[in-house]
Amino acid sequence: MHVTIRPFGNSKGVIIPKPLLAQVGLQDEAEIEVQDGALVLRPVQAPVRQGWEQAAQAIAVAKEDEQVLGDGPLADEGEWQW
């Protein structure tokens, strides 16, 4: 598909057709980089562990945060190498 590069303030930009945005899952933000001489747009990846804090709080509120293994030593703990 051929697009026109247009002035946009002190920069330049292109209009990306809606079907192309939908096809790759782009909405309001994107990651952009130069790769092998081409501009590459990708959907923004959620940060690692995003939402873990809220999930842990919900588990604690529901009183579902008891220890699974207990407090005692494990049977083969003496054989572990660090």
C-alpha positions in Angstrom: 0.0 0.0 0.0 1.4 3.4 -0.9 1.0 6.3 1.6 1.9 9.9 1.5 4.3 11.3 4.1 2.9 14.7 5.3 4.2 17.5 7.4 3.0 17.3 11.0 4.4 20.3 13.0 8.2 20.0 13.0 7.9 16.3 12.1 6.3 14.2 9.4 3.7 11.5 9.6 1.4 9.1 7.7 -2.2 8.2 8.0 -2.5 4.5 8.8 -5.8 3.0 7.5 -8.1 1.6 10.1 -8.1 -2.0 8.7 -4.3 -2.2 8.9 -4.4 -1.0 12.5 -7.0 -3.6 13.4 -5.1 -6.3 11.6 -2.0 -5.9 13.9 -3.9 -4.8 17.1 -2.8 -1.2 17.2 -5.1 1.2 19.0 -3.8 4.4 20.8 -0.1 3.6 21.3 2.6 1.7 19.5 6.3 0.9 19.8 8.3 2.1 16.9 11.8 1.2 15.9 14.1 0.9 12.9 14.8 -2.7 11.9 16.9 -3.6 8.9 16.3 -0.2 7.3 12.5 -0.2 7.8 10.3 1.5 10.3 8.4 -1.2 12.4 5.3 -0.5 14.5 4.3 -2.9 17.2 1.5 -2.9 19.8 2.8 -1.8 23.2 3.6 -4.8 25.4 2.3 -4.7 28.9 5.1 -4.5 31.5 6.1 -7.7 33.1 4.1 -8.5 36.2 1.6 -5.8 35.5 -1.5 -6.4 37.7 0.3 -8.7 40.1 0.0 -6.2 43.0 -3.7 -5.9 42.6 -4.1 -9.7 42.3 -2.1 -10.3 45.4 -4.2 -7.7 47.3 -7.4 -9.4 46.1 -6.2 -12.8 47.3 -5.3 -11.4 50.7 -8.7 -9.7 51.1 -10.4 -13.0 50.2 -8.2 -14.7 52.9 -6.9 -17.1 50.3 -3.2 -16.4 51.0 -2.3 -19.3 53.4 1.1 -20.9 52.8 0.9 -24.0 50.7 4.1 -25.7 51.9 3.9 -24.6 55.6 6.7 -23.2 57.7 8.7 -26.4 58.3 11.8 -27.5 56.3 11.2 -29.5 53.2 12.2 -33.2 53.2 15.2 -32.9 50.8 16.2 -29.3 51.8 19.6 -30.5 53.2 20.5 -31.8 49.7 20.1 -28.4 48.0 23.1 -26.7 46.5 23.2 -22.9 46.2 
